[in-house]
Amino acid sequence: MLNSDAAQEKINDFMTTEGVRWHFIPPASPHFGGRWEAGIRSMKHHMRRVIGSACISFEEMSTILTQIEACLNSCPLCQIPSDTKDPQALTPGHFLIVEPLMTLPDADYSSVAMNRLSHWQFMQ
């Protein structure tokens, strides 16, 4: 249905009347994406480091994605100049919940051999 000329014309007319402007990037050119492509690259990098070749459940994947999201939304954008004694950085988390995203640090299991970790410790 969407490939027909009549449907395409109808969609184009609607988008034109609503003031929608389309900006496409060339295929296979992530360098045109800029900021959002860098975010995708960061997400993939952390997922590869955490998951590797492990087989995980949906709930574990959801938890890992949420933790990576919190990590990426905690990166500083700029400093908030409200108090010189307590410098606080503006993060994407401020736009989401009006305060920085903070969690307690997890235990460090990097020195333990992989075959000695429980599944829960591996996920941490």
N, C-alpha and C positions, 0 to 999 in steps of 0.2 A: 504494500500500500504506500509506504513512504517513498518508494522509488519511482512512482508514477509521476508524470509531468504535472497533472492536475493537483496532486497533493503537494508537490514541491512549490507550485505557484501559490497555493493557498497559504502554506507556511511562510513563504517569503512576504506575501502581502500583510499577513498578521504581524510578523516581526517588524516590518517597515513602519506600520501604523503605531506600534508600541515603542518605537525608537530604539530597538535592539541593534547594536552594531557588533559584528562578528570579527574577531581577530584570530586567525589561525597561525600556528607555527608549522614550519615544514616537517614532514614526517622524518623520523629517525634523526632528530636534531634537538636533543635535550638541552643543549647550551642556549637555545632560544627561550627556554622556560624560566631560567633565572632562579628566583627565590624558591618557588614551589618545587622545582626539580632538585634543588639542594636539600630541601626538607625530606623529599622522598629518598634521596641518596643516604641521608643520615639515618632515616628509619630502617632502610635495608641493611646498612652497616651494623647497627645495633642488633637487629634481628639475627644476622649471620653470626655475630659474636656470641649471642646468648643461646640461640637454638642449635646452630651448627647443623649436624645431620641427624639430630635426635627426632624421634617420633613423639609428638606431644598431643594432648587432648585439646578440644575446643576451649574448655575453661582455662587451661594453662596458656593457650595462645592468647586468649582475651586478657588474662592477667599480665602477660608479658607486654602486649601492645599498650595496655594502660600505663604500665610503668615506664615504657619508652616514651610514650606521649608526655607524661609528667616530666621526664628528664628533658625532653626537647623544649617543652613549654617553660622550663625554668632557666633557660639560657638568657643572659642579660642582653637587653637591647641598648639601654643607656642608663646613666646614673640619675637618680632623682635628687635634685639639689635642695631638698627641704631642710636637712640638718647636716652640718659638716662633720659632727662628731659621730653620727651613725649613717654612713653612706649606704644607701640601699639602691639596688639596680632595678630598673623597670624591665619586667619580663612579660612574655605573652600570657603568663598565668594571671597577671594583674588584670588583663582585659577579660579573662574568663571568670575569675572569682574575686576580683578586686584586692587580692593579696598574693604574695608569692606562694608557689606550690612547695611545701616543705614536707619531707618525710624523715623518719629516723633511718640512719644508715643500717644496712643489712650486715650480717656477720660475713667476714671474709673467708670464703672457702677455696680461694685460689691455690693455696699451698697443699690442699688435700688431693690425693690422687682421685681421678674421675671414677674409678671402680669402687672407691670407698665411700662415695657420697650416696645418701638416700635420694629418692626421687625428688622429695621436697627441697633438699639442700641443692640438688642440681638445678632446680628451677630458680632458686634464689641466686 
